[in-house]
Amino acid sequence: MRTKNILNNIAFGVGGTFITSLLGFVSRTVFIHTLGIVYLGVNGLMISVLSMLSLAELGVGTAITFSLYKPLAENDTEKINSLMVFYKKVYRIIGIVVFALGLIVMCFLEYIIKDYQAISNLQLIYFIFLVNTSYTYLFSYKRTLITADQKAYLLVPFTTGFYLLMVAVQIVVLIAFKNYIIYLLIQLAVKLAENIVINRYIDSKFTFLKNKISQKIPKNELEVITKNIKAMFLHKIGDYAVNSTDNIIISAFISIKMVGLYSNYALLIAIVNKFLRIIFNSTTASFGNLIAKETKEKSFQTFKVFNFLGFWIFGWATVCFYNLLNPFISLWIGNSYIIEQAIVNIVLVNFYLVGMRVPLSIVKMAAGVYSQDRYLPLIQAVVNLGFSMLLVQYWGLAGVFTGTVISSVTVVCWYRPLVVYKYVFATSPKRYFMKYAVYGAVVIANIFITKYLSMFMFSSYTLGGLIGRGLICLLVPNIIVVLFFFRTDEFKQLTIILKQVLRGVIKWRKG
C-alpha cells in the first residue's frame, strides 16, 4: 500500500507540476512583456513579505501531520476527528493574527522598498496579497489530513484545474488591460473557489469529520503537540530568514528592479525544484508509516538509498543549471535580463546544499524530531542575515547569496546530520560526512567536465547551442555517476527499488 500511494503521489504530482509550471512560465512571459521588470520585482517582494507573516502558523501543520500518522494507520477516527477540530480552532486564530500583523507591516513598506515612490497603488497591492494569505487559514487545515493519509494525489486535479482557470483569465487581463490590480483580484477569487471546492471534497471522503467529537485530545498528547509546535516555530523562523529574506534585502539595499531580475532565475530553479522534491515529499507520510511500523535498521538502510538518490538528482540538476540557466534566459527574454555567471554560481551552491538536506528533512519530519535542534534555525538565521546585510554593501547581489551559503555551511550542513543520526538511527554520522565529501567532489568534477565540453562545442547562446548543452548535461554527469558508484550498496539497492517501482507502475497502470 505504501508503494502504491507513493507512486500515485509521484505520478499525479509530476503531472500536476508539469502543467502548472508550463502555465506559470507562459504567464511569467506575458507578465514581463506587459507590466515590466518593476512589477515583477514587486510581485516577488510581496511574496517574501507575506512569507514572513506566515511564520505565525508556528509549524502547526507539520506537528499535526506527524500526530495523524498513528491514528490513520490504526483507523482511529475519533482521535483523528479530535486532532482536526483542534487544528481548525488554532488555524482560525492564526488567520486573524496574520491579518492583524499584516496591517502593521503595511505601515513600514517604504522602509523595505528603496524605490517606494516609483510604484503606484503599492499599499493596495500589498493589502490584496495580505487578504489572499490570511483567509486561506480558514480552509487549508483539512488538506493536512489528505497528506498524512498518503493521498495528496487526490487533490491534484482540483489544484491543477483551478490554476489553469486562473492563469488563462490572468493572461487575457494582462494582454487586454495591462492592469496588475485586476491580475491580483483574479487570483484572490479563484483561490477562494478552489478552497471551498476542495474542503467539500475532503468532507465527502472523510465523513466522520462531521461527527461531534466524543473525546478530547489527552493532556500528554497535547503537550507533545505543543512541544513540537514550539520547536517547529523556531525552524520556521530559521527557514524564512534563510530562504525568504533575500528579496527583502535586495529591495532595501539595491533596487526593486534587481528583485525582478533575480526572480526569473528563482522561478526556473523553483520549477525544477518542485519536480525533484515531488519524489521525496511523496514519501514523507510513507516514511512516517515505515518508522512507526518497522525497525530502525530498515529505516536506516532506506534512508541511505534516499540520500544517494538525493545526491544524484540534486547534483545533476546543479550541473544542468550551471550550463543552461544563462543561455536559456538569453533566448527566453533577452541578454538584458542575464545575471553574471559568478552570482549564479553562488545561488547554485546554495541550491545543492539545500537539496542534499532534503532526505534528512524527510526523515526528521517523518520521525517527529523537531525539538532536538530547535535553536539551530535561529543560529543560522542570525548568521545568514548578519553576513548578507554586511556583504551586500560591498559585493551587491553576490553578497546577499554569499551570506546564505556561509550560514548553511557553518551551521546546518554539519549539525543536522548529527541530530538525525543520533535521535532517529542511534548511530554515528561519520560515514555520512565521508560520502557527503565524495558526492560533492563528483558534482564539482561533473561541472568542470560539462563546462569545457559545452564551451568547446557550443560557445554561442543559440537554440541549437542550448539543445547541445542540454544533451551533454543529460549524458555526461549520469554516465560518470553510474561508472563511479555502480559497485556501492546504495546503487545496488536503488536498482532493486527502481525495479520494484517499475513492477509497481505496471500493476498500477493495469489496476
C-alpha positions as CSV (number, residue, x, y, z in Angstrom):
1,M,0.0,0.0,0.0
2,R,2.9,2.4,0.8
3,T,4.4,1.8,-2.7
4,K,1.0,2.3,-4.4
5,N,0.4,5.6,-2.5
6,I,4.0,6.8,-3.3
7,L,3.5,6.0,-7.0
8,N,0.2,7.8,-7.1
9,N,1.6,10.9,-5.3
10,I,4.6,11.0,-7.7
11,A,2.6,10.4,-10.8
12,F,-0.1,13.0,-10.0
13,G,2.5,15.3,-8.5
14,V,4.6,15.3,-11.6
15,G,1.7,15.6,-13.9
16,G,0.2,18.5,-12.0
17,T,3.5,20.2,-11.5
18,F,4.3,20.0,-15.2
19,I,1.0,21.6,-16.2
20,T,1.2,24.3,-13.6
21,S,4.9,25.0,-14.3
22,L,4.2,25.3,-18.0
23,L,1.3,27.6,-17.4
24,G,3.3,29.6,-14.9
25,F,6.1,30.0,-17.4
26,V,3.7,31.3,-20.0
27,S,2.1,33.7,-17.5
28,R,5.5,35.0,-16.5
29,T,6.4,35.7,-20.1
30,V,3.2,37.6,-20.7
31,F,3.7,39.4,-17.3
32,I,7.2,40.6,-18.3
33,H,6.2,41.9,-21.7
34,T,3.0,43.7,-20.4
35,L,3.9,45.0,-16.9
36,G,7.7,45.0,-17.0
37,I,10.5,44.2,-14.6
38,V,9.5,46.6,-11.8
39,Y,6.1,44.9,-11.1
40,L,7.8,41.6,-11.4
41,G,10.1,42.7,-8.6
42,V,7.0,43.9,-6.6
43,N,5.4,40.5,-7.0
44,G,8.5,38.7,-5.7
45,L,8.9,41.1,-2.8
46,M,5.3,40.8,-1.7
47,I,5.6,37.0,-1.7
48,S,8.6,37.3,0.6
49,V,7.0,39.7,3.0
50,L,3.8,37.6,3.3
51,S,6.0,34.6,3.9
52,M,7.3,36.4,7.0
53,L,3.7,36.8,8.2
54,S,3.1,33.1,7.6
55,L,5.5,32.4,10.5
56,A,2.5,32.9,12.7
57,E,1.5,29.4,11.5
58,L,4.1,28.2,14.0
59,G,4.6,24.9,12.3
60,V,1.2,23.7,13.5
61,G,0.6,21.9,10.2
62,T,3.8,19.8,10.4
63,A,3.2,18.9,14.1
64,I,-0.4,17.9,13.4
65,T,0.6,15.9,10.4
66,F,3.0,13.9,12.5
67,S,0.3,13.3,15.1
68,L,-2.0,12.0,12.5
69,Y,0.3,9.2,11.2
70,K,-0.5,6.7,14.0
71,P,-4.3,7.2,14.3
72,L,-4.6,7.0,10.5
73,A,-2.6,3.7,10.5
74,E,-4.9,2.4,13.2
75,N,-8.0,3.9,11.7
76,D,-8.8,5.7,14.9
77,T,-11.4,8.1,13.6
78,E,-12.3,9.6,16.9
79,K,-8.7,10.6,17.5
80,I,-8.4,12.0,14.0
81,N,-11.5,14.0,14.5
82,S,-10.3,15.4,17.8
83,L,-7.0,16.5,16.2
84,M,-8.8,18.1,13.2
85,V,-11.1,20.1,15.5
86,F,-8.1,21.3,17.5
87,Y,-6.3,22.2,14.2
88,K,-9.4,24.1,12.9
89,K,-9.6,26.3,16.1
90,V,-5.8,27.0,16.0
91,Y,-5.9,27.9,12.3
92,R,-8.7,30.4,12.7
93,I,-6.7,32.2,15.4
94,I,-3.7,32.1,13.1
95,G,-5.6,33.6,10.2
96,I,-6.7,36.6,12.4
97,V,-3.2,37.1,13.8
98,V,-1.6,37.0,10.3
99,F,-4.1,39.7,9.0
100,A,-3.5,41.9,12.1
101,L,0.3,41.7,11.8
102,G,0.0,42.3,8.1
103,L,-1.8,45.6,8.7
104,I,1.0,46.7,11.0
105,V,3.7,45.7,8.4
106,M,1.8,47.9,5.8
107,C,3.0,51.0,7.7
108,F,6.6,50.1,7.1
109,L,6.6,49.3,3.4
110,E,8.6,52.4,2.5
111,Y,11.5,51.2,4.6
112,I,11.9,47.9,2.8
113,I,11.5,49.2,-0.8
114,K,14.3,51.5,-1.9
115,D,12.3,53.0,-4.8
116,Y,8.9,53.1,-2.9
117,Q,7.7,56.3,-4.5
118,A,8.1,55.0,-8.1
119,I,5.4,52.3,-7.6
120,S,1.7,53.3,-7.7
121,N,-1.0,51.7,-5.6
122,L,1.6,49.8,-3.6
123,Q,-0.5,49.7,-0.4
124,L,-3.5,48.4,-2.3
125,I,-1.3,45.7,-3.9
126,Y,0.0,44.7,-0.5
127,F,-3.5,44.6,1.0
128,I,-4.7,42.2,-1.7
129,F,-1.7,39.9,-1.1
130,L,-2.5,40.1,2.7
131,V,-6.1,39.0,2.3
132,N,-5.1,36.2,-0.1
133,T,-2.7,34.9,2.5
134,S,-4.7,35.3,5.7
135,Y,-8.1,33.9,4.6
136,T,-6.5,30.6,3.4
137,Y,-6.0,29.6,7.0
138,L,-9.8,29.1,7.3
139,F,-9.7,26.3,4.7
140,S,-6.2,24.8,4.4
141,Y,-6.1,22.8,7.6
142,K,-8.1,20.0,6.1
143,R,-5.5,19.3,3.4
144,T,-3.2,18.1,6.1
145,L,-5.4,15.1,6.6
146,I,-5.2,14.0,2.9
147,T,-1.4,14.5,3.0
148,A,-0.9,12.5,6.2
149,D,-3.1,9.7,4.7
150,Q,-0.6,9.4,1.8
151,K,-3.3,10.5,-0.7
152,A,-2.2,14.0,-1.6
153,Y,-2.6,13.0,-5.3
154,L,-6.4,13.2,-4.9
155,L,-6.2,16.9,-4.7
156,V,-4.0,17.4,-7.8
157,P,-6.9,17.5,-10.3
158,F,-8.6,20.3,-8.3
159,T,-5.5,22.4,-7.8
160,T,-4.4,22.0,-11.4
161,G,-7.8,22.7,-12.8
162,F,-8.2,25.9,-10.8
163,Y,-4.7,27.0,-11.6
164,L,-5.4,26.6,-15.3
165,L,-8.5,28.7,-15.0
166,M,-6.7,31.4,-13.0
167,V,-3.8,31.7,-15.4
168,A,-6.0,31.7,-18.5
169,V,-8.1,34.6,-17.2
170,Q,-5.0,36.5,-15.9
171,I,-3.3,36.3,-19.3
172,V,-6.4,37.7,-21.0
173,V,-6.5,40.5,-18.5
174,L,-2.7,41.3,-18.8
175,I,-3.0,41.5,-22.6
176,A,-6.2,43.4,-22.7
177,F,-5.8,45.8,-19.8
178,K,-2.2,45.6,-18.5
179,N,-3.6,46.0,-15.0
180,Y,-1.8,44.5,-12.0
181,I,-4.6,45.1,-9.6
182,I,-7.2,43.1,-11.6
183,Y,-4.5,40.4,-12.1
184,L,-4.3,40.0,-8.3
185,L,-8.0,40.1,-7.7
186,I,-8.5,37.2,-10.2
187,Q,-6.0,35.2,-8.1
188,L,-7.9,36.0,-5.0
189,A,-11.3,34.9,-6.4
190,V,-10.0,31.7,-8.0
191,K,-8.1,30.6,-4.9
192,L,-11.3,31.2,-2.8
193,A,-13.3,29.0,-5.1
194,E,-10.6,26.3,-5.1
195,N,-10.5,26.1,-1.3
196,I,-14.3,25.8,-1.0
197,V,-14.5,23.0,-3.5
198,I,-11.5,21.1,-2.0
199,N,-12.9,21.3,1.5
200,R,-16.3,19.9,0.4
201,Y,-14.4,17.1,-1.4
202,I,-12.5,16.3,1.8
203,D,-15.7,16.3,3.8
204,S,-17.1,13.7,1.4
205,K,-14.0,11.5,1.7
206,F,-13.8,11.7,5.5
207,T,-17.5,11.7,6.5
208,F,-16.6,11.3,10.2
209,L,-15.3,14.8,10.3
210,K,-18.9,15.9,10.6
211,N,-19.4,13.9,13.8
212,K,-19.3,15.6,17.1
213,I,-16.1,14.7,19.0
214,S,-16.6,12.3,21.9
215,Q,-13.1,12.7,23.3
216,K,-10.7,15.5,23.7
217,I,-7.0,15.2,23.0
218,P,-5.3,13.6,26.1
219,K,-3.2,16.1,28.1
220,N,0.0,14.2,27.5
221,E,-0.5,14.1,23.7
222,L,-1.4,17.8,23.7
223,E,1.8,18.5,25.5
224,V,3.8,16.6,22.8
225,I,2.0,18.5,20.0
226,T,2.6,21.8,21.8
227,K,6.3,20.9,22.2
228,N,6.6,20.1,18.5
229,I,4.8,23.3,17.5
230,K,7.2,25.4,19.6
231,A,10.2,23.6,18.0
232,M,8.7,24.0,14.5
233,F,8.1,27.7,15.1
234,L,11.9,28.1,15.6
235,H,12.5,26.1,12.5
236,K,10.1,28.3,10.5
237,I,11.9,31.4,11.6
238,G,15.2,30.0,10.5
239,D,13.9,28.7,7.2
240,Y,12.3,32.1,6.5
241,A,15.4,34.0,7.4
242,V,17.5,31.8,5.1
243,N,15.1,31.3,2.2
244,S,12.8,34.2,2.0
245,T,14.7,37.3,3.1
246,D,16.9,37.7,0.1
247,N,14.2,39.6,-1.9
248,I,13.7,42.0,1.1
249,I,17.4,42.7,1.4
250,I,17.8,43.1,-2.3
251,S,14.8,45.5,-2.4
252,A,16.0,47.5,0.6
253,F,19.7,47.8,-0.3
254,I,19.8,47.5,-4.1
255,S,16.5,48.0,-6.0
256,I,13.1,46.5,-6.8
257,K,14.3,46.0,-10.4
258,M,17.1,43.7,-9.2
259,V,14.4,41.7,-7.3
260,G,12.7,41.3,-10.7
261,L,15.8,40.2,-12.5
262,Y,16.7,37.6,-9.8
263,S,13.1,36.4,-9.7
264,N,13.4,34.9,-13.2
265,Y,16.2,32.7,-12.1
266,A,14.3,31.9,-8.9
267,L,11.3,30.9,-10.9
268,L,13.3,28.5,-13.1
269,I,15.1,26.9,-10.2
270,A,11.8,26.7,-8.3
271,I,10.1,24.9,-11.2
272,V,12.8,22.2,-11.3
273,N,12.9,22.0,-7.5
274,K,9.2,21.2,-7.5
275,F,9.7,18.3,-9.7
276,L,12.7,17.0,-7.8
277,R,11.0,17.4,-4.4
278,I,7.9,15.5,-5.5
279,I,9.9,12.3,-5.4
280,F,10.9,13.0,-1.8
281,N,7.8,14.8,-0.5
282,S,5.6,12.0,-1.8
283,T,7.4,9.6,0.5
284,T,7.2,11.6,3.7
285,A,3.9,10.1,5.0
286,S,5.1,6.6,3.9
287,F,8.4,7.1,5.7
288,G,6.4,8.1,8.8
289,N,4.5,4.9,8.4
290,L,7.7,2.9,7.9
291,I,9.3,4.4,11.1
292,A,6.1,3.7,13.1
293,K,6.0,0.0,12.0
294,E,9.5,-1.2,11.0
295,T,12.9,-1.5,12.7
296,K,15.5,1.3,12.9
297,E,17.8,-0.8,10.7
298,K,15.3,-1.0,7.9
299,S,14.6,2.7,8.1
300,F,18.3,3.5,8.1
301,Q,19.0,1.4,5.0
302,T,16.1,3.1,3.2
303,F,17.5,6.5,4.2
304,K,21.0,5.7,2.8
305,V,19.4,4.9,-0.5
306,F,17.4,8.1,-0.5
307,N,20.4,10.1,0.4
308,F,22.3,8.7,-2.6
309,L,19.3,9.4,-4.7
310,G,19.3,13.0,-3.4
311,F,22.9,13.5,-4.4
312,W,22.3,12.0,-7.8
313,I,19.2,14.1,-8.6
314,F,20.2,17.5,-7.0
315,G,23.8,17.1,-8.1
316,W,22.7,16.5,-11.7
317,A,20.3,19.5,-11.5
318,T,23.1,21.7,-10.3
319,V,25.3,20.7,-13.3
320,C,22.4,21.4,-15.6
321,F,21.7,24.8,-14.1
322,Y,25.3,25.8,-14.3
323,N,25.4,25.2,-18.0
324,L,21.9,26.1,-19.1
325,L,20.5,28.9,-17.0
326,N,22.1,31.9,-18.7
327,P,21.7,30.6,-22.2
328,F,18.0,29.9,-21.5
329,I,17.4,33.3,-20.0
330,S,19.1,34.9,-23.0
331,L,16.9,33.1,-25.5
332,W,13.8,33.5,-23.4
333,I,13.7,37.2,-22.6
334,G,17.0,38.7,-23.8
335,N,20.5,39.4,-22.7
336,S,19.4,42.4,-20.6
337,Y,17.8,40.0,-18.1
338,I,21.0,38.0,-17.5
339,I,22.8,38.0,-14.2
340,E,26.6,37.4,-14.3
341,Q,27.7,33.8,-14.0
342,A,29.7,34.3,-10.8
343,I,26.5,35.3,-8.9
344,V,24.5,32.4,-10.4
345,N,27.3,30.1,-9.2
346,I,26.7,31.2,-5.6
347,V,23.0,30.6,-6.0
348,L,23.6,27.1,-7.3
349,V,26.0,26.3,-4.4
350,N,23.1,27.0,-2.0
351,F,20.7,25.1,-4.2
352,Y,22.9,22.0,-4.0
353,L,23.5,22.3,-0.2
354,V,19.7,22.7,0.5
355,G,18.9,19.8,-1.9
356,M,21.4,17.5,-0.1
357,R,19.5,18.2,3.2
358,V,16.1,17.1,1.7
359,P,16.4,13.4,2.6
360,L,17.5,14.4,6.2
361,S,14.5,16.7,6.4
362,I,12.1,14.0,5.2
363,V,13.4,11.6,8.0
364,K,13.2,14.4,10.6
365,M,9.6,15.2,9.8
366,A,8.5,11.6,9.5
367,A,10.1,10.7,12.9
368,G,8.8,13.8,14.6
369,V,12.3,15.0,15.5
370,Y,11.6,18.7,16.0
371,S,12.7,19.9,19.4
372,Q,16.2,18.4,19.5
373,D,17.7,21.0,17.1
374,R,15.1,23.8,17.7
375,Y,17.7,26.5,18.2
376,L,19.7,25.6,15.1
377,P,17.5,27.6,12.7
378,L,17.8,30.7,14.9
379,I,21.6,30.5,14.8
380,Q,21.5,30.0,11.1
381,A,19.1,33.0,10.7
382,V,21.4,35.3,12.7
383,V,24.5,34.2,10.7
384,N,22.7,34.5,7.4
385,L,21.1,37.9,8.0
386,G,24.3,39.3,9.5
387,F,26.6,38.3,6.6
388,S,24.0,39.1,3.9
389,M,23.4,42.6,5.2
390,L,27.1,43.2,5.7
391,L,28.3,41.7,2.3
392,V,25.5,43.3,0.2
393,Q,27.1,46.7,0.9
394,Y,30.4,45.6,-0.6
395,W,29.5,42.9,-3.1
396,G,25.9,43.8,-4.0
397,L,23.8,40.9,-5.1
398,A,26.6,38.4,-4.7
399,G,27.0,39.4,-1.1
400,V,23.3,38.6,-0.3
401,F,23.7,35.0,-1.6
402,T,27.2,34.5,-0.1
403,G,25.7,35.2,3.3
404,T,23.2,32.4,2.8
405,V,25.9,30.0,1.8
406,I,28.0,30.9,4.8
407,S,25.1,30.2,7.2
408,S,24.4,26.9,5.5
409,V,28.0,25.6,5.6
410,T,28.9,26.8,9.1
411,V,25.7,25.8,10.9
412,V,23.2,23.4,9.3
413,C,25.3,21.2,7.0
414,W,27.2,19.5,9.8
415,Y,24.7,19.7,12.8
416,R,21.5,18.4,11.2
417,P,23.1,15.1,10.2
418,L,24.3,14.7,13.9
419,V,20.7,15.2,15.1
420,V,19.1,12.8,12.7
421,Y,21.7,10.1,13.1
422,K,21.6,10.3,16.9
423,Y,17.8,10.6,17.5
424,V,16.4,8.6,14.6
425,F,19.1,6.0,13.8
426,A,21.1,5.9,17.0
427,T,24.4,5.7,15.2
428,S,27.4,7.8,14.2
429,P,27.2,10.1,11.1
430,K,30.9,9.7,10.3
431,R,30.2,7.7,7.1
432,Y,27.6,10.2,6.1
433,F,30.1,13.0,6.1
434,M,32.6,10.9,4.2
435,K,30.1,10.2,1.5
436,Y,29.0,13.8,1.5
437,A,32.5,14.9,0.6
438,V,32.8,12.3,-2.1
439,Y,29.4,13.3,-3.6
440,G,30.4,17.0,-3.6
441,A,33.7,16.2,-5.4
442,V,31.8,14.2,-8.1
443,V,29.4,17.2,-8.6
444,I,32.3,19.6,-9.0
445,A,34.1,17.3,-11.4
446,N,30.9,17.0,-13.5
447,I,30.5,20.8,-13.6
448,F,34.1,21.2,-14.9
449,I,33.8,18.4,-17.5
450,T,30.4,19.6,-18.8
451,K,31.5,23.2,-18.8
452,Y,34.5,22.7,-21.0
453,L,32.7,20.3,-23.3
454,S,29.9,22.9,-23.7
455,M,32.2,25.8,-24.3
456,F,34.3,23.8,-26.8
457,M,31.3,22.5,-28.8
458,F,28.6,25.2,-28.2
459,S,30.0,28.6,-27.3
460,S,27.2,30.8,-28.5
461,Y,23.7,31.3,-26.9
462,T,21.6,29.9,-29.7
463,L,18.7,27.4,-29.7
464,G,21.0,24.7,-31.2
465,G,23.6,25.5,-28.6
466,L,21.1,25.2,-25.8
467,I,19.9,21.8,-27.1
468,G,23.5,20.7,-27.5
469,R,24.5,21.8,-24.0
470,G,21.3,20.0,-22.7
471,L,22.4,16.7,-24.3
472,I,25.8,17.0,-22.8
473,C,24.3,17.6,-19.3
474,L,21.9,14.7,-19.8
475,L,24.5,12.2,-20.7
476,V,27.9,13.0,-19.2
477,P,27.1,13.5,-15.5
478,N,24.8,10.5,-15.3
479,I,27.4,8.2,-17.0
480,I,30.0,9.4,-14.6
481,V,27.8,8.7,-11.6
482,V,27.0,5.2,-12.8
483,L,30.6,4.4,-13.5
484,F,31.7,5.8,-10.2
485,F,29.0,4.3,-7.9
486,F,27.7,1.1,-9.6
487,R,29.6,-1.1,-7.1
488,T,28.2,0.6,-4.0
489,D,25.4,-0.9,-1.8
490,E,23.3,2.2,-2.3
491,F,23.4,2.0,-6.1
492,K,22.6,-1.7,-6.0
493,Q,19.7,-1.2,-3.5
494,L,18.4,1.7,-5.6
495,T,18.5,-0.5,-8.6
496,I,16.4,-3.1,-6.8
497,I,13.9,-0.4,-5.6
498,L,13.6,1.0,-9.1
499,K,12.8,-2.5,-10.4
500,Q,10.2,-2.9,-7.8
501,V,8.8,0.6,-8.6
502,L,8.7,-0.4,-12.3
503,R,6.8,-3.5,-11.5
504,G,4.5,-1.4,-9.3
505,V,4.0,1.1,-12.1
506,I,2.9,-1.7,-14.4
507,K,0.5,-3.1,-11.8
508,W,-0.6,0.5,-11.0
509,R,-1.4,1.2,-14.7
510,K,-3.2,-2.1,-15.1
511,G,-5.2,-1.5,-11.8
